[in-house]
Amino acid sequence: MRLDGIAITEHGMRWPDKEFDKLRKLADLHGIVLINGQEIYTESSKKEIEGDFLVFGIKQSLTGRYSAHELSEMVHKEGGILIAAHPYKLSRGGKSHYYGAGDRIYKLPIDAIEFCHPDHTELALSKVRKAMSKLGIPGTGGSDAHKIFAVGSCVTIFENKIFDEKDFINEIRQGNIKAEKKF
């Protein structure tokens, strides 16, 4: 399997442009497009978990604590996109709690939902399919790789060639994508 691009989404931060440009230059030598994003944890004003979201198109690190609505408003105001990360990934605590947003995705202005994720069960996939259909938004694939061997386990396939972050964002907004689990 060959990857044409990789979106890097660190938890709670965005890679500084100078550092990311060094990585991008190395990737360019191999024909790989790198996209700089971030994964942001959200919680309500009552300190209730609202889930993780993937953010693209924002030029600064979104450090700090945000509610899901605050994050969505900020990202869209800046022209970025918001993807609900692993919305139905079960927490270690049990069957009724999620690391992701769960059914909150129905109340948030999001641009896409992470469909293929290594920790999504068949029930989770079913719930994401239903949400994608009901909300009319696309599903992405993300390996959520914390170890090198997991990179590419779940992928987003783009209908059109992606050259940069602008293309990446536009193709997701247009729904010109599909998610696949590779292994």
C-alpha positions in Angstrom: 0.0 0.0 0.0 1.2 3.5 -0.8 0.2 6.6 0.9 0.0 9.8 -1.1 -0.4 12.0 1.9 -0.5 12.2 5.7 -2.4 14.5 7.9 -0.6 15.0 11.2 -2.9 16.0 14.1 -1.1 16.3 17.4 -3.2 16.4 20.5 -3.8 19.9 21.7 -1.3 21.6 19.4 -0.4 22.4 15.8 3.1 22.0 14.6 4.9 25.3 14.2 5.1 26.3 10.6 8.9 26.4 10.5 9.2 22.9 11.9 6.4 21.5 9.7 8.0 23.0 6.6 11.1 20.9 7.3 8.9 17.8 7.4 7.0 18.9 4.3 10.2 19.3 2.3 11.3 15.8 3.2 7.9 14.4 2.3 7.9 16.3 -1.0 11.0 14.4 -2.0 8.9 11.2 -1.8 5.8 12.6 -3.4 3.9 12.7 -0.1 1.6 15.6 0.8 1.7 16.6 4.4 -1.3 18.4 6.1 -0.8 20.2 9.4 -3.8 19.8 11.7 -4.5 19.3 15.4 -6.8 17.2 17.6 -8.6 19.2 20.2 -10.3 17.9 23.3 -13.5 19.7 24.3 -15.5 20.0 27.5 -18.5 21.9 28.6 -18.5 24.7 31.1 -19.6 22.0 33.6 -16.4 20.1 32.8 -18.3 17.3 31.0 -16.4 15.7 28.1 -17.7 16.7 24.7 -15.2 14.8 22.6 -12.2 15.2 20.4 -12.2 17.1 17.1 -9.8 17.2 14.2 -9.1 20.8 13.1 -7.6 21.9 9.8 -7.1 25.3 8.2 -6.3 27.1 11.4 -2.8 28.7 11.5 -2.3 28.7 15.3 -2.2 26.1 18.0 -5.6 26.0 19.8 -4.2 25.4 23.2 -6.5 25.9 26.1 -10.0 24.5 26.9 -13.0 25.0 24.6 -16.5 23.7 24.5 -17.4 21.9 21.2 -19.6 24.9 20.2 -16.8 27.4 20.9 -14.3 25.4 18.9 -16.7 25.0 16.0 -17.4 28.7 15.9 -13.7 29.6 16.1 -12.7 27.1 13.4 -15.4 28.1 10.9 -14.8 31.9 11.5 -11.2 31.3 10.4 -12.3 29.3 7.3 -11.2 25.9 8.7 -13.0 22.6 9.0 -14.0 20.5 12.0 -14.1 16.7 11.9 -15.6 14.7 14.8 -12.8 12.4 15.8 -13.7 8.8 16.6 -17.2 9.8 17.8 -18.2 6.4 19.0 -14.9 5.1 20.3 -15.7 3.5 23.7 -13.8 4.8 26.6 -11.9 2.5 28.9 -14.6 3.2 31.5 -17.3 1.2 29.7 -20.1 0.9 27.2 -21.9 4.2 27.8 -19.0 6.7 27.6 -17.1 7.7 24.5 -13.7 9.3 23.8 -15.5 11.1 21.0 -18.5 13.3 20.8 -21.1 10.5 20.6 -24.6 11.7 19.7 -23.5 15.4 20.3 -22.5 15.3 16.7 -26.1 15.9 15.8 -26.1 19.3 17.6 -22.8 20.6 16.2 -21.9 22.3 12.9 -19.2 19.8 11.8 -17.9 19.3 8.3 -17.2 15.6 8.5 -17.1 12.6 10.8 -14.3 10.1 11.3 -15.8 6.9 10.0 -13.0 4.4 9.8 -11.0 4.4 13.0 -9.1 1.4 14.4 -11.1 1.4 17.6 -14.6 1.7 16.0 -16.7 -1.4 16.5 -19.4 -2.6 14.1 -21.9 -0.8 16.3 -19.8 2.4 16.2 -19.6 2.2 12.4 -23.3 1.7 12.1 -23.9 4.8 14.3 -21.5 6.9 12.2 -23.1 5.8 8.9 -26.5 6.8 10.3 -25.1 10.3 11.4 -23.4 10.8 8.0 -26.7 10.1 6.2 -28.8 12.2 8.5 -26.4 15.1 8.6 -25.4 14.9 4.9 -21.7 15.0 5.7 -18.8 12.8 4.6 -16.9 10.3 6.6 -13.1 10.3 6.9 -10.6 7.5 7.7 -7.9 8.1 10.3 -5.4 5.6 11.7 -4.9 7.7 14.9 -1.4 6.2 14.8 0.6 6.5 18.0 3.0 3.9 16.6 4.6 3.8 13.2 3.1 0.3 12.3 -0.4 1.7 12.6 0.1 4.5 10.0 -2.3 3.9 7.1 -4.5 1.4 8.9 -7.5 3.6 8.1 -7.4 6.1 5.3 -9.3 8.8 3.5 -9.4 8.4 -0.3 -9.9 11.6 -2.2 -11.6 11.6 -5.6 -9.3 14.4 -6.8 -5.5 14.9 -6.4 -4.6 16.8 -3.3 -1.7 19.2 -3.6 -2.0 21.2 -0.4 -4.2 22.1 2.6 -6.6 24.2 0.6 -7.3 21.2 -1.7 -7.7 18.9 1.3 -10.2 21.2 3.0 -12.2 21.8 -0.2 -12.5 18.1 -1.1 -13.7 17.3 2.4 -16.3 20.1 2.3 -17.5 18.9 -1.1 -17.7 15.3 0.1 -15.4 14.1 -2.6 -13.9 11.4 -0.2 -14.5 8.0 1.2 -13.0 6.2 4.1 -11.5 2.7 4.1 -10.0 0.4 6.6 -6.8 -1.1 5.1 -5.8 -3.6 7.9 
